[in-house]
Amino acid sequence: MALVLLFVILLLVRDSTFSVWSVRAGTNLHNKLFRRVLAAPILFFLRTPVGDVLNAFARDQDTLDETLPDTLHMTGIYLMILLTSLAIVTVSIYYYAAMAAALFAAFFMMQFIYLPSATVLKRWAGETASAVFVHVDESLQGMDVIRAFNAVGYFIQENVNLVNRHHLALFNTEQTHLWLAFWCDFFGAILVVATCLFSVGLSEELGAANVGLAISNSIQMLVFFTWVVRGVADTVSMWDAVERVTSFATQ
């Protein structure tokens, strides 16, 4: 009972600390950004597209407040579960330590391949979203001129083209996620098969209890390995939003 109570207390302390830290960080960046924009000279607005400023206050700030902290938090939880499952299987089957080394090698290999493309696509998605904001803002401000020259159809088609470019960036980003999920599931399936083979080959030495424990935890690793790899990659790629907000807040 005391261990359960200690676990609950530590869980609440961890979540509370992380929530306060993430909210405080997001609030500080937003306040700095807001003060900088209010105090910016006219030259800043002449050189900087309005869409970039709107995107910093809208999409990027939402990433700082919601997406990035949640992804970072859940990735940490999944990583602890993955390491615990890996330790349980390794203790049950000593030969599994070689597969654990292969798992870490696969993790770094997936990061090396996936992260550069995901970062570029995330940046592209942010830039195309800013272009959409800029076009909508400028179209609304020049609506009288657009109607006077009967160019409504042209601007509608231009907006459709910009939205299609943004969707193309999002589509390619999702394709990279699917590619990552496929290969992570493939490596996880190899680990499950290896666990089953070890269990069959060492059945007399391990016993039924250890075999069942090892197989159940290896199946759990199949799920959390994918989420850890994707979570780490998404967390790194989301720092582009932090860099954009910071650039506006400090320039």
SVG drawing of the C-alpha trace seen along z (x, -y; Angstrom):
<svg xmlns="http://www.w3.org/2000/svg" viewBox="-16 -53 41 82">
<polyline fill="none" stroke="black" stroke-width="0.4" points="0.0,0.0 2.8,-2.4 4.5,-1.7 1.2,-2.4 0.8,-5.7 4.4,-6.7 3.9,-5.9 0.7,-8.1 2.5,-11.0 5.5,-10.8 3.2,-10.6 1.3,-13.7 4.6,-15.6 6.0,-14.6 2.9,-15.7 2.5,-18.9 6.1,-19.9 6.1,-19.2 2.8,-21.1 4.0,-24.1 7.3,-24.1 5.7,-23.8 3.0,-26.5 5.6,-28.9 7.9,-28.4 5.1,-28.9 3.8,-32.0 7.2,-33.6 7.8,-33.1 4.4,-34.4 4.8,-37.5 8.2,-38.3 6.8,-37.9 3.8,-40.1 6.0,-42.8 8.4,-42.7 5.7,-43.0 4.0,-45.9 7.3,-47.8 8.5,-46.9 9.2,-49.8 7.3,-50.3 10.3,-48.9 9.7,-45.5 6.2,-45.2 7.4,-46.4 10.1,-43.7 8.2,-40.9 5.2,-39.3 2.0,-39.5 1.5,-35.8 4.7,-35.0 3.6,-37.1 0.1,-35.5 1.6,-32.0 3.9,-32.7 1.0,-33.7 -1.4,-31.0 0.2,-27.7 3.6,-28.0 2.2,-29.2 -0.2,-26.3 2.7,-23.9 4.5,-25.4 1.4,-25.3 -0.1,-22.0 1.6,-19.7 5.3,-19.9 4.7,-19.5 2.3,-16.6 4.6,-14.9 7.6,-15.3 5.7,-14.1 4.2,-11.0 7.5,-10.2 9.2,-10.2 6.5,-7.9 6.7,-5.5 10.5,-5.4 10.3,-4.4 7.9,-1.6 10.1,-0.5 13.2,-0.3 11.3,1.5 10.0,4.1 13.4,4.5 15.0,5.0 12.4,7.6 12.9,9.6 16.7,9.4 16.6,10.6 14.3,13.5 16.4,14.4 20.1,13.4 20.7,14.0 18.2,11.2 20.9,8.6 22.2,9.0 18.7,8.1 18.6,5.2 21.8,3.8 20.2,4.3 17.2,2.4 19.2,-0.6 21.1,-0.4 17.8,-0.4 16.6,-3.4 19.6,-5.5 19.4,-4.3 15.8,-5.3 16.5,-8.7 19.4,-9.2 17.2,-8.4 13.9,-9.9 14.8,-13.0 16.4,-15.1 13.4,-14.5 10.8,-15.1 12.5,-18.3 12.5,-19.7 8.9,-18.7 7.8,-20.3 9.6,-23.5 8.0,-23.4 4.6,-22.9 5.2,-26.0 6.3,-28.1 3.4,-27.1 1.0,-27.8 2.5,-31.3 2.0,-31.8 -1.7,-31.0 -2.1,-33.5 -0.3,-36.2 -2.5,-35.7 -5.7,-35.8 -4.7,-38.9 -3.6,-40.8 -6.7,-39.7 -9.0,-41.0 -7.1,-44.3 -7.2,-44.8 -10.8,-43.5 -12.0,-46.8 -9.2,-46.8 -9.7,-43.1 -13.3,-43.6 -12.7,-46.8 -10.4,-44.9 -12.7,-41.8 -9.8,-39.6 -11.8,-37.6 -11.5,-34.4 -7.7,-34.8 -7.2,-35.3 -9.5,-32.4 -7.4,-30.1 -4.2,-31.5 -5.5,-30.7 -6.4,-27.2 -2.9,-26.7 -1.3,-27.9 -3.6,-25.6 -2.7,-22.7 1.0,-23.3 0.3,-23.3 -1.6,-20.1 1.2,-18.6 3.6,-19.3 1.2,-17.8 0.6,-14.8 4.4,-14.1 4.8,-14.5 2.2,-11.9 3.9,-9.6 7.1,-9.8 5.2,-8.9 3.8,-5.9 7.2,-4.9 8.6,-5.2 5.7,-3.2 6.2,-0.4 9.9,0.1 9.5,-0.3 6.8,2.4 9.0,4.5 11.9,4.3 9.5,4.9 8.1,8.0 11.7,9.3 12.2,8.8 9.0,10.7 10.0,13.6 13.5,13.6 11.9,13.8 9.7,16.7 12.7,18.6 14.7,18.1 11.8,19.2 11.4,22.4 15.1,23.2 15.6,22.5 12.2,23.8 13.6,26.3 16.0,23.8 13.6,20.8 10.4,22.4 6.8,21.5 6.6,18.4 9.7,16.7 8.7,17.6 5.2,16.1 6.7,12.9 9.2,12.5 6.8,12.9 4.2,10.6 6.7,7.8 8.2,8.3 4.8,7.7 4.5,4.6 7.9,3.4 6.5,3.8 4.0,1.0 6.1,-1.4 9.2,-1.2 7.3,-2.8 5.9,-5.6 9.3,-6.4 11.1,-6.7 8.3,-8.8 8.0,-10.9 11.7,-11.7 11.7,-12.6 8.5,-14.8 9.9,-16.5 13.1,-17.5 11.2,-18.6 8.8,-20.7 11.7,-22.8 11.4,-24.7 8.3,-26.4 10.3,-27.3 13.0,-28.8 10.5,-30.9 8.9,-32.2 12.2,-32.9 13.5,-34.7 10.6,-37.1 10.8,-37.5 14.5,-38.3 15.2,-40.2"/>
</svg>
